[in-house]
Amino acid sequence: MQLATHETLLDFGTQALFDPMGFENEQWMHLDSAGYDNASYGLRLRPIDVQKFGMLFLNNGCWSGQQLIWNEW
């Protein structure tokens, strides 16, 4: 992911999801030996922000009138 976007996974997630959804204090806790965010674990979120993912799913990827992820995804 980082090679394709030229930004960290956390930076991409912040732009694409976390900021538009009003997340606060998100952190990616683990990097691999090459310095990349480990996508399989390490994302630290507040419980209220995790709940927002559920709402995003229930709304078919739409948050506050903005389509953040594909409906089919």
N, C-alpha and C positions, 0 to 999 in steps of 0.2 A: 504494500500500500504506500509506504513512504517513498519508495522509488518512483512510483507512478505519479504521485501528487506533489512531491518535493516538499512535503510538510509532515509533521508527526501525526500519528493517529489521533492524539488528543487535540491537536490544532484543527485537524479536519473535522473531528466530531464536534468541536466547539462551534465552528462556523456552520456546519450543516444541521446540527440538532440542538446542542446544549444551549447556545445563545438564543435561537428562535423560541425555544421552549422555556426559557427563563431559569435554567439550572444555575445553582450556585455551588461553589467550592468543589467542582469536579476535579479529580486527580487520576493520573495513570501511575500506578505505583511500581511497576516492574519493567525494566528494559532488558533486552537480551544482550549477549556478549558483544554484538555489533552496535549497540546503542539504539536499537529500534524498540518502540513500544510493543510489548508482548500482547498480541490481540486475544489470546486465549484466556487471560485473566489479568487482574490488576486494576480494573476500573473501580474507583471509589466514588460513590454517589450518596447523597442524602436519601433517606427513605421516600420523602415526598417526590423527589425527582425520579426515582425508580417507578413510582406509581404513574408518573406522567407517560412513561413508555407504554404502560397498559392502556391508558387513554388514547395514545397515538394509535395503537393497534386497533382498538375498538372503533376509532374514527377513520379507519382505512388509510392511515398515513397522513391524515390532515390535522393540522394544529392551528387553531385560531384562524381558520379560513385559508391557510397556506399549506400546500401539499409538500411535505418534507421528504417522504419516501413514497415509492410507487405503491399504488393500491394493491397490485398483484403480489408485491413483496411481502 
